[in-house]
Amino acid sequence: MRFSIVTLCYNKLACTRRCLTSILNHSRVDAPWEIIAVDNGSTDGTRAWLAGEAMTLGAARGVPIRVLEFARNSGCSTARNAAIAAATGELLVFLDNDVAPRTQSWLPRLAAELDAHPRAALAGPKLVYPQPPFDIQCAGVGISHLGHVCFRGRGEHRDDPRYNEPQAAQCLISACMLARADLVRASGGFDEVFNPVQFEDFDLCYRLRQQGWEARYVPAVEMYHFESVTTQGTPGMINAAVVVRNGLTFQRRWQPMFAAEAGPEETECRWRKIPATPLEEIGPLPLI
């Protein structure tokens, strides 16, 4: 098996349906691949859809789908680690259920970046908003000297030349991130101290980079990202508080590294608010 796509589901059935249907219908893949869907205690019909319609669609496309079930929301790191243990692919693809392909050959193109750079452990696409003019949501991630996060290119035109060159990145976000499975397993997967969510992906990037591996940003691959749909409104979770807590954990752990890096200026890390379009108002999206 070449690719194992890992997708987490916690309610948000409409979002999960759109994601997996788009992935199965619009991905051009040149090697065997599988999907591992981890259900984190959904109560909105997600489990029945995964066991029924998703399985049927996967079978029609020749793509095996496996579903792992947790009785309750176990947290992002715990759920992904279960999928990592079950995956058979040499390359793992972490894909949030609020992502859909714009570039149909996204999987082989991300893999080609690793093939072209033997010290690369991770590769991530240009994430764009799912409404015209499809501006950039994230073109790789920068970390300032003080440990603040910059989503590079956020809100800029997707053809902005500043974000159109493949390059090494300080971090990638796991909304869509391809990784060498053996290296992820050897590093221990995602640290569960970052449950329920936030900064677990940056921590993995820094652990692998500390070992001499690279994270690569690949602008030739574009993926739609329905920003924050996955975590928005999750019962029992105050997202802002989780961001602060896990951000401090990340900063304490990796300060010696990011303080010595040529990261973005603090002014570049100010969060740019972009109005979100409701999922139900977004129609068919163009493919390239």
N, C-alpha and C positions, 0 to 999 in steps of 0.2 A: 504494500500500500504506500502510495506516495504522499497523499495529503489526508490529514484528519482535521475536519472543521469542527471546532468546539463552540457551541452556542448555549448560553444560559437563558432560561425562561422562568419568569416569576410573574404570573398573570400577563396582562397586556397581550391577549391572544391576537388581536388585529395586527399588532406590530410583528409578532412572531410569524404569523401567517404570511404577511407581506415579505418579510425577510427571507424565510426559507423557500417560499414559492419563487421569489426572484432569483435566489442563488441557484436553485435547481433548474429553472427555465432559461436563465440567461448567462450561465457560466460556461465558457469554452475551456475545457480541461484536457490536457494531453497525456494524462496518466491516471491510474486508479485513485479514487477518492471516496471518502466516507464522511458522514455527518454524525456527530455525537451531540445530542440535545440533552441538556441536564435541566430537569424540571425541579425548581426549588420550592415545592409546596404550593403550586398554583391551585386556585379554587374556581377558576372562571371558564373551565372547559378546555384549557390548554392541553392537559394530559390526553383527553379523548381525541383532540385534533391531531396530536403527535402520533398517537397509536393508530389512527385511522387514515385521514386524508394525507398527512405527511408521508406515512409509510407507503401509501399507494403511489404518490407522486415520485418518491424516491425509487421505487421498484420500476416504474415506467422509464425513468432516466438511467437505470442501471447503477444507482448510487445507494449503497446500504445505509440505513439510518438506524442508529441505536439510541434508545432513550434510557437515561439514568434518572431515578426518582428519589427525591428526598421528601420526607414527611413534612418538613418545615423549611423556611428559608435559612439555609446553612451558611450563607455568605458567599461572596464571589470567589475568594481564594479556595475555600474548601470544596466548592462545587467544581471549579476548574481542575483542581488537583485530582478529583475522582475521575474526571474525563481524561486527564493526562495518563493516569494509570491504565485506563481501558483502551486508549488509542493504539492503533496499529501502524499509523503512518509515520514515515521518517521525518515529515514536516508537520508541525502543529499549526493550525490557523485559529487564533482566538477571534471570534466574530460576535459582536453584540447583536441582539435581536432587533436593533434599530438601525441596521446597516443594510444596504442593497447595492448591487454592482452597477456602476456606470461603464467601466471598462470590462468588456465581456471576458477578455483573456487575463483577468486579474491574477488568477492563481499561478499560471506558468510564468507570468512576468515578474511577480514577486520572487518566485523560486529562482529565476534566472539571475536576479540581483545577488542572491547568495552564491550561486554557482560562479559568478564573475568575481566575487570577493571572498576568498577562502577564509578570511578572518571574520566574516560577518556571521552573526548568530541570529539576527532579527532583521526583518524588513517590514516596512509599513507604507501604505499608499498616501496620496493626497486625498483627504476627506473633504467633501464639498456639501453645501446645503442642497436639499432636495426641492428647490424652487428657483426659477430663473432670477438672475443670470448664473446660478450655481457657483456662488462665491466660495472661497476657501473657508472651511471650518477648522482644519488643522493640517499644517504642512510640517509635521514633526514637532517635537517639543524641546524648548530650551529651558534651562534652569539657571537662574541668576546666581551671583556670588553669595546672596543671602538665602538661597534656596526657594525663591519664588518661581512660579510656573508661567511659561509663555507658550501659548498655542500659536506657533509661528504662522503668519499670514492670515490670521482670523479676520474675516470680513473683507479681505482683499479679493480682487478679480482673480479668477482661477488661472488665467494666463499671465499673471504678473511674473516677469522674468526672475525676480528674486527668489521665487519658489518653484522654479521649473528646472533645476539642476539636481540630479541625484547626488546624495552626499551622506556622510556619516552624521548621525544625530545624537544628541545627549540622551534623548528618550523618545519612545513611541507610545501611543496610547493603544490599549488593548481592545478598543472598539473594532479595530481590524489590524491584526499583527501576526505575521508568519514567523515561526521560530524552528530551529533545529531541535527535534524532539530529544535527542540524546543529551544535548547541553542543558535543556530545561530540566530534565530528570536529574542530571548530575548536580545541578544547582539547588535541588530541593523543591522545584516548582514555585508556586506563589506562596509567600509568607502569610500564614493565617492570622498574624497579628493585625493585618490590615482589613480583616472582615469588619463590617459587611461588604465594604467597597471603598475605592479611592486609594490611589498611590501604590497599590499592589503591582501594577504594571511598571511604574517608574522604578520601583525597588528591584524588580526582576532585571530591568535594563541595566541598572547600575551594578548589580551583582555580576552579570555576565561581562560588562565592560571592565569591571575591576580585574577580571581574569584575562583581559587582553582581547576580548571579542568586540565586534562592532555592531551597532544598530544602524540600519540603512534606511533613509527616506527615499522613496521611489515615486517621483511625480508623474511618470508615464502611466501609473495606475491611479485611477480615480474611483472613489466609492462614495455613494450617498450616505450621509449620516443624519438621521432624524434626532437631532441633538437632545440628550437627557431624557428621552422617552423611557429608556430602560429603568432608570432609578427614580424618576419623578413620581411623587405621590406614594412611594412605598410605605405601607403602614408601619408605625413604630420606628421610623428612621427620620431623623432631622438631618438632612443632607449637609447643611452648612456646618453643623457641629461635627459631623463625621469628617468633613474635609479638613477642618482645623485640627482635630485630634490626630488623624493619620498624616497630615502634612507635617506636624511637629515631629512625629516619629520618623518620617522620612528625612527631615532636615537634620535631626540629631545623628542619625545613622550615617548619612552620606556627606555631611558638611566638609570633611577633609578633601573629598573629590571635587564637588561642584565649586568650592571656594577657589580652587586652583585652575578651573576651566575658563575658557573664553565664552562664557554664557551671555545671554542678553542683558541689556541694561534694565534697571528696575522699572523705568518708565515703559518699557516694552511689555512688562508683565501685568499691567493694569487690564483687568478683564473688560473686554469690549462686549457690551450687551447687544445681541442680535435678536430681533423679534422672531419668535418661532411660528411657523405655520402649522395649524392643527393637522394631525395625520390624516384625518378623514377628508380634508380639503385638498390633499395632494393626489393628483391623477397619475396616469402613466408617465414614466420618466424616460427621457431619451437615453440610448445606449451608444457606446462608441467601441 
